[in-house]
Amino acid sequence: MKIASWNINGIQARLPLLLRWLAEAEPDIVCLQELKAPDAKFPVDALNAAGYGALWRGQPSWNGVAILARDVEPIEIRRALPGDADDAEARYLEAAVEGMIVASIYLPNGNPQPGPKFDRKNAWFARLLAHAGSLAETNLPVVLAGDWNVVPTDDVADIYDTRSWKKDALLQPEPRAAWQQLLASGWTDAIRARHPDAPLYTFWDYLRQRWPRNAGLRIDHLLLSPPLAEVLTDAGVDRDVRGWERASDHAPVWLTLG
């Protein structure tokens, strides 16, 4: 089974690219982020025609998450991250798919920092930690997939160069500590499990020729609960997709289970 995640950066603008990638990569389950479209504008008919059932939570102009599954319909579990009844942003979606729990996650960016946006990022991450703990206690197979907006380390495996990013919210100690807490509690970073040292970037900013220079960051992650980590066979990034015409600034990240 192949599970993937992709920050699509506008599903209406990138729909032809999404359909092309689905046909070429043939993932079984896909988590999407940054739909940037209201529920009514989600292209469910086109995705159904491509062979995918879909569950989504949209939001006009911003955010938005979805879960696609080949030849089956994802069964909704929850449409929001627990812990804040006033959180109206479409950043979390959770479903049952093929005997697994799958979550599509779009963690807040947090810039500029310090400030209220960074505080909101840290509070959201704290809620996610709590919910991930609840999911882990079930001992069920769980995938937490998405754009986490955190660069785990300063190593070249995670970021091309830190000099222009030192003050960015993606590299700050607080979200990095939360990320490490997840790993310490038993979640497996699929990319690092299969490629401990390789620079497998997932995001290249549109500015300053960062794609042609391979000046990338690793901020899109796939975390596995122990039952799935035991059957992880491969993981990677479909880097070439970032070079397609009118591409998202993110590339799809994926894993396979045996």
Protein Blocks (a to p, Z undefined) as FASTA:
>chain_A
ZZddddehpaklmmmmmmmmmmmnopabdcdehklpafklpcfklmmmnopacdddddeh
iaciddddehiacddfbfcdehiaklmbdfbccddeehiacddddddfkiacedjklmmm
mmmmmmmmmmmmmmmmnopacddedjehpafblcfklogblklmmmpmklgmklmmmmmm
mmmnopacfklmmmmmbccdfbdcfbhhlmmnopacdfbdcdddfklmmmccbdcddfkl
mmpghiafbdcdddddZZ
